[in-house]
Structures are given as C-alpha cells and as structure tokens.
Amino acid sequence: SLIMLDAIPILPDTEPVAMPELPRTVAITTRTQLRALGDEMRARILDVIAHQPMTAKQLAVRLDGTPGAIGHHLRVLERAGLAQIVAKRLTKGIVAKYYTRTARLFLFDQPHDSAVDVVGHMQRDYEDALREGHIVMSAFPRMRLSHAAVARFGQRVKQLVDDFMAE
C-alpha cells in the first residue's frame, strides 16, 4: 500500500534518506501500469530509484532531463502504483519529495485478452512512429505460441524469478 504523504515526516538536512524494505513483487495488471512502463524515461527512472530514493531534481541531473519533466514522469509512475514517496526534506523553502519503487520486481500478469490488446497498442504506436518519420528498432523476438506453451514458459520464467529473488 502507498504511504500517505501527510504521514511522512520532513527530515532534517543531516539525516540521510534511507531505502525502505520494498515488497518483493508487484503484479502489473492494468493498462495504466503498462503505459507508464512503456515510456523509456520512466523505465530509466524506475531503474535508478530501485536502489536509492531520489528527488525529481536529483533524477534530472542523473538522467539529463529537466526537473519539471522528471516530476511529471514521477507523478505518472505514482498514479500507476509503480513509484512512491518515501521521504520529504525542506530545501530552500520547498518540500523535496524522495521517490522509490513500490517493489523490487514488477511482474506482468496479463490475461490473454489483455496481452493481445497490449500487442495491438504497441503495433499502433509503431505505425504512428513510422508515419511521423521516426526510425523504430525493436529487440523483441517474434514468435507464435499456443496457449499451453505460453503457460509452460510463463511457469518456467516465474520459477526463475522466484529462484533469483531467493538468492
């Protein structure tokens, strides 16, 4: 569950922002979550805040962005349940919010119909990019699998993730 912003005390300048113990996994089940994860900058933000809570300004410096744009991405991630505010600090009269992920791993748990919808959405994005003159490169392999094969591979991947997390 997400922490209520008012319940987070304002830290003094001398106290470091600690990384909280995160839940092991969060299931990605909604289109809002998928769309949030589909943006390259938001994915980069989640990678950075996986190990250390950071503010929008700190992330902007690290990721070569603007604090305003990074703040927008953080709000999208927060609304999707993928990022959370874990600390606050008063800096030059402004309350700086420190963000981290909501879990160590995000697991994609989509019913078959939703997966098809996601693929359709990705195809529309690809077509839009081509129409706008963008070069699109994809590292995703293309294959066709039966429902049974998808279930088998899904179980194997889940077991690998469980084994990895246990280490």
N, C-alpha and C positions, 0 to 999 in steps of 0.2 A: 504494500500500500504506500501511496505517496505521502510524504511528510507535509503537514500544514505549514505554510510559510510563516505564519504568526508564531508558531511553536518553536521556530528556530531562533535561538538567541544570537545577538550580534557579538561576534568575537572581538577581543582586544587585538591590537596590532601585533602584540608579542606572541599570541597563541597561534600555532600552526593549524592549518585546516587538515584534519585527519580524514583518511579514506575510510568510509564506513564498510562494515561487512555487508556485502551485497548478496542477495539471493543467488543461487546457482544459475537458474534459468528463468526466462520469461517467454511464454509462447506468443508468437506473432500470429494473430488470428484475424486482424481487421485490415480493411483496405487503407485506413488512415495510417496504421503502422507500416504497412508495405510501402506506401507512398513516401512516408518520412524516411524510410531506409533506402529508398531508391535514389535519393539525391546524393551525389558524390561528396559534397561538402559536409552534409550531415553524417555520412558514414565516417568521414575523416574525424569529425568532432567526437563521435562515439568511440573511435579508436583511441584518441588522446585522453578522454576523460575516463577511460577504463581503469587507469592506474593512479590518477591524481585528480581531485576536484579542481576545476579552474573556472575563472570568470570569463565573460564574453571578451573582455579586453585582453586577457592573457591568451585566450584561444586565437584572437585576431592576430596577435603578434606571432604566435607559433605557426598559424596556418596561412599567414599572409592575406588576411581579409580585413574587413572593417568591423569595428565593434557592433555597429548597427545591424549589419548583415548577419554576423555571427549570433547576435541576440535574437534575431528573427528565427534562425535555424534552431536555436536552443528552445524557443517557445514552441515551435512545431514539434520537436522531439519530446518536450514535456507534455504537450497535449496528447501525443500518441502513447504516452506511458513508457517512453524509452530513456528519458533523462529526468533527473530530479535535482532540486536544490537541496544541498546538504549543509550549507553554512552561509552565514552573512557576515560582512565586515563593513564598518563605516569608514569610507575613504574620501577625504576632502568634501565631507558633507553629503556624499552619495552612498547609498547602501549597495555594496557589491555582492552579487549572489554567486556562490560557488556551485557548480553543477557536476554531477557524475551520472553514470548509467544507472538503470534500475535493476540490472542483473549482470552477472559475468558473461552469460551467453544468451543470445536470442535464438530461439528455436522456431522454425517455420512449421506450423501445424495447420495446414490448409486442407479443407475438404476438397475433393477432386474438382467440383464445380468452381470453387474459388480459384484453384490453381489455373484452370482454363481461362477464367476471367483475367487473372494477372497476366497470363501469356498474351491474351488479346490486347490488354492495356500496353504491354511492352511493345507489341507489334505496332500499335497506333503511334506510340512515341517515336519509334524507329522511322516510320513513314513520315511523320511530321518533321523529324530532323532532316531526312533526305530532301523533303520538299523545300525546306528552308535553306538548303545548301550546305548543311553540316556533314562532316565526314563521321561515319559511325563505325566503330570497331567493336566487336564482341568476342569475348573469350569463352562464352558458353558453348559447350558441345551440343550438337543437335542429335536427338535420337528419339525413337518411338518405343515405348514400353507398354506392356499390358498392365492392367490394374494390379494383378498378382505380383508382377515384377517390381512395380513401384512400391508395393507393401513390403516385399522382401528386402529391397535396397534400403528403404526407409528404416526398417528394424536394424539392419546392419550399421547404418550411419548412427542411429540413436545409441546403439551399444558402444560404438567407437567414442562418441561424445561422452557417454557415461564413464567409460574407462579413462578417457583423458581427464575428465573433471575429478575423478577419484585420485589421480596422481597428484 
